[in-house]
Amino acid sequence: MELAKRAIDIAGATGILLATAPLTAYAAWRIKREDGGPLLYRGERIGRHGKPFAMLKFRSMVLDAERLGGPSTADDDPRLTATGRMLRRYKLDELPQFLNVLRGEMSLVGPRPQVASDVRRYTDRERLLLSVRPGITDWASIVFRDEGAILAGRPDPDAAYDELIRPRKIALGLAYVENRCLRTDLKILVLTALAVAGVAKVDEMIPAVEVPGLPVA
């Protein structure tokens, strides 16, 4: 499975980067035109086997955003630039991560990579999430595709993330790791495309998971 998954990653990432080249050029032009700052945000994340790497995104926030706030980002976060809001709305800020896929740091499908401070909180079982390459999308990415809207209006977005999103996101990540196969990867990719396109009832196709203290969802 590993070789086949890697082949799909390389082919898929290459095809998407080529197909979205005009969008990439447009995004880069908008970012530079707005404030002249760097195009890319390089955020340290923890990858497979606990190895840190620089996850690439088109910069959607003001300069020194990390100094001004935490890692969780609500749709009404004042650190977002006008261009950044547009990029995040259509998920265009994620396009550079296909370069991470080509470099072998990420996969098309896998649990989303987390910051070191969050990984240090993992239980022994949760550390299973580090046994695979982190991905651009997974079950949780589909369920929480409007994460910014969920956090909007919260006085402490980081605390709201811990309460409302993190438990189920981890449970869905573990469900993927413990039952992964190429068929599941292809299903996640198709459902992600449908979710981005706004197709209704996508959430009904996500597996139910058990979260301690919460009802099965």
Buried (B, 14 or more C-beta within 10 A) or exposed (E): EEEEBBEBBBEBBEEBBEEBEEEBEEBBEBBEEBEEBEBBBEBEBBBBEEEBBEBBBBBBBBBEBEEEBBEBBBBBBEBBBEBBBBBBEEBBBBBBBBBBBBEBBBBBBBBBBBBEEBBEEBEEEBEBBBEBBBBBBBBBBBBBBEBBEBBBEBEEBBEBBBEBBBBBBBBBBBBBBEEBEEEBBEBBBEBBEBBBEEEEEBEEBBEEBEBEEEEEE
